[in-house]
């Protein structure tokens, strides 16, 4: 089939003109023909040669672009598992086109890589090697791993790098060898490695004449016995330079000299250094702050005029300014020169401080939702943030106005004041809440955040299903409470974590002494952990629990303040809030305590599409005293799909109830945006 792909895919319109050597000339049009391409469409192949033909008019001999295109086709086929592919071509003039190119493709068999053997490998296990080399999916049920010779060439370098990282400084890896079946539809690869001796770091000493105090302070013990790999040697050198930097020497140069190896291949090293000048900050110069007050910037710096230079404080200052979110670029460095008194230069590029945002979403219960608003991150140049945001969904709405002070009285604490109103239609009642909160929080380190909060809110309930109205459980109440929270987050990704842990703990105490009409203690804990399985799979484990304990003066917790269970983010064999105690007509009543456990296997299927298998279990009990009673635990088994989007994954989950009761469905389907945990 002949298709003139060039006019669209190759941007070579027949009537386009291009100046060459000052002369307007028609851009050559290329008509493409592909023959013998059983595995890929004409359009797919045309896209592979688009770059080769994009500027064909600039070639002295346009036919050389066709030669490049043929080479690109061969490389494409071989990258897809066709090692024997050959491409011939012919070029002719045509009456209706400047050039007509015909590509004759001999695909050959598509070859699967079925085994990779590493001969001479004793230090690593086979499973470790396959994962290190990127061949851990050879036995995958999802399809063959196609033979690509370039992958094996890369594997040779990766293998040498892996051994080098473990201290095998003299390792040698031979070029890969291949063995094909008779029909060339399966191939086995063989790599030969000569490991050599594994060299470890032995005694580490300091050259004469170095700062005695620094020599006493530096601890070499963590490096002894470690592999003498490039990374370990770099870390040792960097550690000494870091110590010099902490003591005021920004230009210290450190080198490691190997003095020899003992019979057990332990290398003796000597540390040598040229410290350079010891620097004191003469002044701080700030540039680029068109809006932000200089005082707010200097307040975030850990170095001031008169301080001894300290590389740790330099990094602290950079992180503090960068973390503020007010600047597109932050650069902090010493004034050039070899003097002992130097200026600290702070160069900034301010970011746009006003944001208007809109974030669509969807939940199987709430339906379509849209979160939007406006945020000013640098109110009047004070670095304070002000936010007005609203959420609207089919069964919920919320509006919040908040102001945040990022550094209370120049400290590391962040304070926030918020006003809010929320409406939500639950399965058995409608809930309305409005109030205000005052928070104080601080990051103790990069992963750990703690906070305290005072909150006052009016909690109202309406449209309660008649049969669900238990005495004293449908009251409108004013709640005044204080709370504390802790968050530990070491996940490697917010949207699609593959490793790490997320722990959240919270406590809320309401009492009449605070002006509350309810007295209770509410505790919540959630913990999620992620464990990678090879390069394409991850196991996630999540546990969530909560309890609300009525205190003296309160006998019944109103229905709108109770916990509920079941739904897209808990036990997925149930619809929203449908797990747990119900009244005579089947309306959810909620409870004072709950548990939810989820185990999920996630695997990349193709591109941005992931699949998942999951197991959920959960309980909901009427009384807090029964928190650890698991007699009525309910379960879910299911599968789902996730498609990664910039706003988070679009998620479809199907949950099966293995023991449905008379008033329960056997399965539930959930469609939402975002992971379940």
N, C-alpha and C positions, 0 to 999 in steps of 0.2 A: 504494500500500500504506500502510495506517495502522499506525504503531508508537508506543506510549506510551513514548518514550525518557526522558521527564522523570523518572520514578521512579528510574532508575538513573544515567543520564548527567548529569542536571541536579540530582540530589539533592533532588527535590521529591516526596517520598513522600505518597501521598494522605492518610494518617492523621497526618502530622506536624503539630505545632502550633508557633506562633511568637508570642511576646508582642509586641504592637504597642500602644504607648500604655498599657501596663499591662493589656491585655486579651488573653486567650488566644484565638487565632483559627486556623482551619485554614489551612495553607499552600495556596495555589491550585495545583491540579494542571494541567499543560499536556499535552494530547495533540497530538502533532505529525504532520503529514502533508506529504510532499514529492511534487511532481509535476513531470515534465519533466527530472529529474536523470539523464541518461543516462551521465554521466561519473563520478559519485561516488555511493557507496552512501548509503542513508538514515542509517546509523550514522555515517559520516564527516561528513555535514552536521549531524547532531544535535550532534556534538562541537564543531562550529564555533560553535554558538549557545549552548553550555552556560553560559558566563559571563554572557551577556545575561539568561538566565532564572533564574540561580542564586538571586537574592534578589528574585524577582518580588513576593513578598508585602509587601515594603517600599515598593513603588511606590504613589503615590496613585491612579494609573491603571495597573493591571497590563498593559493593552493596549499601553502605550508600550514595554514590554519586547519585545513582539512586533515592533514597528516597528524597534527596535534590532537584533533578530535578523535581520530581512530585510536591513538594511544590512550586517551582518556577512557574510551569505551572498554579497552582491554583491562585497564586498571580497575574500572568499576566492576566488571564481571569477576575478576579475580578477588576483589574485596567481598564478593557475595558467594564465594565458594566454587568458582569455576576456574580451576588452575590451568586448564588446557585451552581456554578460550583464545581464538584467533580472529582478527578483524582485517579484512581486505577492503579496499575502497577504490572507487574510480570517480574522476571529476570530468565533467563535460560542460561545454557551453550550451545554453538552451535559449530558444527564441524569446521566451517570456521571462527569463531570469538570467542574471549574470553568470551564475554557477549552479550546476546540478551535481550534488554529491550522493553517491550510492554506497552504502556500507553493507558488506556481505559478512555476516557474523556466523562463525562456527563455535557454538557455545561449548560443546563437549559436555561430559557428565558433570553433575554437581556433586561435589565430594564432601562427605561428612568427616570431621575429625573425631575419631572414636577412642583414641588413647594417646597420652603423652607420658613417656617413660624418661626418667632422669637417672642415668647410670652414674655410679660413683657417689651418689648423695647418701651420706650417713648422718649428717647433723640434723637435717629436717625430715619430718615425716612426709609421706606421700601426699596426704591431705593438705598439709601446710604448703607444700610446693605448688599444688594445683591451684590453691586459692591465691598464693602469691603471684602466680603467673597468669591468673585470670581464666583458668580452665576448670573452675569448680562446678560448672554446669554441664560437663561432658555426659553425665548420666541423667540429665533432666528429662522429665516426661513431657515437657512443653515443646520439645522439638530438638533437632540435631544442632550441634555446634559446627558450623561450616568451616571447612579448611581454608585458611587464609595464610599464605606463606609469610606475609609481613608480620602477622601476629607472632609467629614463631621466632622471627628475627628479634622482635621486641622482647619476647620472653627470655631470650638469651641474655640481653642486657639487664632485664629485671632480676634474673637469677643471680648474676654476678653482683648486682647491687644488694640483694638480700644477704648473700654471704659476706660481703664487705661490711654490712651493718652489724654483723655478728663477730667481726674481728678477723675474718679470713682474708688477710691483706694480700696474699699471693694466689688467690683463687683464679682458675682458668676455666672458661666454659667454651667448648668447641661449637662450631656452627651446627645448626640442627640437621638431622638426617630424617628422610621421609621414606616410608614404605607404603605403597598403594596396593589395594586389592586388584585382581585381574581386570575388573570392569571399571576401576578407578572411581568407584562411588564411595569408598571408605579409605581413610588414610590414618596411619599411625606415625607419631613423631617421636624422635629420640634425641635427647640432649645429654652430652657427656660432660661431666664436671670433675675437675681435679681440685679438691677442696684446699689442699695444703694445710699448714699448721694454723691453729686458731691462736692469735696473739692477744694477750690480755695486758692491761696496764698494771705494772708492778710498782716499784718505789717511785715516788714523785718528790723531787727536791727543788730548792730555790738556789739560783745562782748567787754568788757572793755580792754584797753591796746593795741588795734590795732593802726596802723599808722594813726594819725588824718588827714593827708593830703589825704591819700588814701580813708578814710571814706568820706571825703568831696567830692572827685572826683567821687566816684562810685554812679551811679544813679539807685536806686531800683525801681523807678516808672514803668518802662516797665514790671516788673514782677508782680506787684500787680494786683490782679484780674484775673491772668492767672490760668489755671488748675494746681493743684498740682500733675502733672504727673511725672513719672520718667524722662522724657525728659526735662521738664521745670526745675525741681530741678537740673538736671545735668547741664543745660545751666546756671543757676544762679551760681552754684559752679564754673563752668569753667570761667564765666565772671570775678569773683573775682580773680581766679588764673591768668587769662590773665592780669588783671591790675597789679598784683604783678610782673608778668613776664615782663611787659613793664617798670617797675620801677627798674629792676635789680635783682629780686629775682627768680632764675630759679627753686628752689626746694620748693616753697611755697606750703603748704598743707592746704586745706580749707575744712571745714565740716559744714553742716547745721543741726541745732538742732531744732526740733519742740517743741515749748513751750506750745502749746495747741490750741484748736479751739473754736471759738465763736459760738453763737446760729445759725448763718447762714453758718456754716461749713467753715469758713475762718481760715486757719492755720497761726498762728504767728510763724515766724522763726527767729533764731539768727544765724549770721555768725561768726564762730570762725576760727582762722588761726594760723599756725606756719610758719612765713616767711622764716626762714633759712638765710644763708649769702647773702649779697648784693655783686654782682660780677662785676669786671672790667676785660676787655680783656687784658691779658698780652702780647700775641703775636698771630699771625695767622700762623698755620702750614698747608701746602698743600701737599698731597700725592696722587699718582696715575696719575699725569699729565705727561705721557711719551712724548707726542707731543705738547700739548698746553702750551704756555708760561705762567709762573706763574703770570706775570704782567697782563695778560688778565683775569685770574681768580680772582685775588685780586680786579681788577677794578670793577668786578660785585658784590662784596660783600658790603653789607650795614653796616657791622661792621668792625672796624679796631682796631689795638693796641691802647690802652688808652681809648677806648669807654666803657661807661657803658653798661652792657648786656641789650638787649631789644629783647624780643621774637618776636616782629613784624619785626624787622630788620633781625632776624635769618630766618624767613619765606621768607622775601623779597629776601635774598641772595640765599636761596634754589630755589625759583621760577626762579630767573635770570639765575642760572646755568642750571637748568633743562630745561628751555625754549630755551636755546641755541641749544639744540639737539646734543651737542657734547659728552654727557656722557650717558652711559647706567644706571649708578647708581650715585647718589649724596647723600652724608651723611655729615651733618654739626651738630656738637655738641660741648658742652663744655668739656674740660678735666675733668675727674672724680676727685672727692675730695670735701672737704668742705671749701677750701680756698676762700678768697675774690679776689685773683688775679689768673686767670686761662687762659690757652691757648684755642683758638678757633680751633678745629680740622676740617679740610675740607678734606674728603676722597672721591676720584673720581675713577670711572671706565670708561675709555674713550671708546666711541663707534667707530666703523669703520667709518671713515670720508668720504670715497669715495663710491658713490652709482652709479650703472648702472641700469637704469630703462627702462621698456617697458610697456606701458599701452594701450591695444587694446580698440577699441570703434567702434560704428556704429551710423550713423544718416540716416534718411530716404532720405535726400537730398545729403549729402556729401558721403554717402556710408560707406564702411569699412574704418577705420582710425587707425593709429598707432602713438602714441606719445612715443618717446624714447630719451635717452640721457645719459649724465654722469654729476654727480654733486660732487664737492669736497667741503665739509662743513667746512674744517679747513685748509685753504690754508697756507702752510708753518708754521703751528702752530699759525697763527695770528687771528683765529676765523672768518676770512673772508670766504665767500662762492663764488665759481665760478661754473657756469652752462653752459653747451652746450646742447641744446635740439632741436629736430626737430619733426615735425608732417607731415605725409603724408596721404592723403586721395584721393578718386577718383576725387574730384573736388576742392581740396585745398592742399596747402603745406605751411609750415612755418619753419624757422630756427631762433633760438635766442641764442645769447651769452651774458651772464650777469655776473657781479661781484657785491657782496653785502658786505657792511661794516655794521655790526650789531650795533655798538656803535660809532657814529660820535663824535670824540674828547671826548670820555668817557661819552657821554650823553645817554639818552634813545632813541634818534632818530636813525633810520636805513636808510642808503643811498644805492642807487642802480644805476648802470650804465648798460645799455643794448643796444645791436645792434640787429636789426631784419630785416628780409625780409619775405614777405608773398605774396602768389599768391592764388587767389580764383576765381572760375568760378561761377558767378551769373547767374540766368536764362536769363537775357537780356544783359549781358556784362561780361567781364573779368576784374578783379581788381588786380593791382600789387602795393605793398607798401614796401618801405625800409627806414630805418632811425635809429635814436638813441633816447634814453630817459634817463633822469636823475631824480630820485625820492628821496623824503625825507618823511619818514613816522614814526609814533609813535603810540604805544598802550597806550591810556590814562588810560584804565583799561582793565580788562580781556575781556570785550565784545566790547569795542569801539576802533576803529582805524581810524586815520586821516592821510592824506597824501597830498603832493603837488608834481607837476611834470612839468618838461620842456620837450617838445618833438619836434623833427624836423623829418619830413618825406617827402619823394617823393611819391605822390599819382598819379598813372597812370591808364588809362582805355583803353581797346582795345576790338575788336570784338563786338562793340555795334551794336545791331540789328538796321538796317537802319531806320526803321520807328520810333525807339525810340530816334533818335538823334535830340534833341531839340537844337536850337542855343545856343552856349556857355555852354552847359551842358556836354560836353565830353572832357574837357580840362585836360591835365596833369599839375599838380600844385605842388609847394613846399609849405608845411604848417609848420609854426613855431608857437607853442602854449604853453601856460601855463595852468595848471589845478589844481583842488583841489578835494579831495574825502573824503567821510565819510562812514564808515561801522559800523553798530550796529548789532551784532549777538548774540542772546541769545537762539538759537535753542538747543535742547537736543541731536541732532544728525545731522551730515552733510548729510549722505546718505538717512536716513529714519526718518526725524523729526516727532515727535508726539506733540510737544508743543514748544512755543517760537516764536520769531520774527526775521526776517532778513531784515534790512533796508540798502539800498545803495543809496547814493547821489553823483553825480559828475557834475563838471562844467569844461568847456574847453573854453579858450579865445584865438583866433588867430587874429593877427594884423600885418599890414605891418611894424609897428615900431619894431616888433620882427623878421623881415625878412621873413614874410609869404606873399604868393601871394593871399591868401584868407583872408577876414576879417569876422569873425563870432563869435557868442556865442552859445555854445552847452550845453544843460542841460539834465541830465538823472536822473530819480528817479525810484527805484523799491522797493517794500515792500511786504514781504511774512509773513503770520501769520498762525499758526497751533494750532488746538484746539482738544484735545482728546475727543472721545465719547466712554466711556467704555474702556475695555482692548484691543479691537480688531479693533477699527475704529478711524479715525482721519479726520477732515475737514481742508483742506488747502485753503487759500485765497491769491491771488497774484494780485498786480497791478503794471504795468510798463508803464512809459511814457517818452517821449523824445521830444525835440524841438531844432532845429538849426536855429538861427536867423541871416540872412545876415546883416552885418554892412556896414557902409559907405565905398564905394570903391568896394563892391561886390554886383552884381545884381542877379546872378544865382549861386546856389550851384551845383557843378558838380555831376553827377549821382552817382559816386562811394562814395560820402560823404553823401548821403541822407539816410534817414531811410527807412526800408521796414518792411512789416508785413505779417503774415501768415506763418504757418509751424508747426513743431513738438513741438516748445517751445513757441508758441503764440496762434493764433486762429487755432485750429487743424482741422477745416473743409476745410482748404485751403492747397494747396501745398506750398513749400517754396517761400516766397516773392510774392505770387499771390493775396494778398488782397490789394486793393487800386488802385490808378490811373494807367491806361494803355494807350498805344498808339493805333492807329487804327488797328494794327495787333495783339493786345492782349499782347504786351510785357510790363512788369512792369516798371514804370517810377520812383518809389520811391516818397518820400515827405519830407517836412520839419518838420512834427510833427506827432506823433502817440500816441495811447493809447492801452493797452491790459489788460484785466481783466480775471482772471481765478478762478473758484470755483470748488473744487475737493473733493469728498468723497472717501477715501481710506480705505479698509478693508482687514484684513488678512483672506484669504480663507483656506489655508492649508499649514503648514510649512513655507517655504520661498516664497510662492506664494500669491500675493496680487491682489485684484481687485479694479477698480476705476470707478466712474461715474463722468463726468465733464461737466461744462458749460464754454465756452469762449466767450468773446466779444471784438471787437477791431475796431479801426479806423486808417486811414492813410490819411492825407490831404496834398495837394501840397504846401500850404503857411503856414508859422508859425503863421500868424495872425488868422488862423482858428483852432488853437489848441483846443479851447473849443467849437467847432462846432461838434455836434454828430449826424447830420442828416443821415450820411452814415455809421452808426455802423453795423458791420457784426457779425454773431453769429455762434456758434458751440455747438452741443450737442453730447455727445459720451460716450464710455466706453472703458476700457483698462485693460490690465494685466501687472503686474510687478513681476519679479522673482529676488530676492535679490542675488547678487553676491559680492565677495570681491572688485571688481572694481566699484561697484554701481549696481543699478537695471537694468536688461534688460527690456525694456518697449515696449509694443505694444499698440497703441491708434487708435481707429476708430472714426473719427469725421464726423458728419452729418450736412450739410448746410441746415437749414430749409427754406431759401428763395434764392435758386440758380438763378443766372441770365443766360442769353443765353450762355455766354462764360465761365460759371463756372460748375465744377463738383458738383454732389449732395453730395458726400462724399469723404473723403481722409483717407488713411491708413498710419500710421507712425510707423516705427520700429527704436528704438534707445537705447543707453545706458545712464542711468542717468535720474533723475526726470525732469519734465518740469519746476519745480520751487521748 
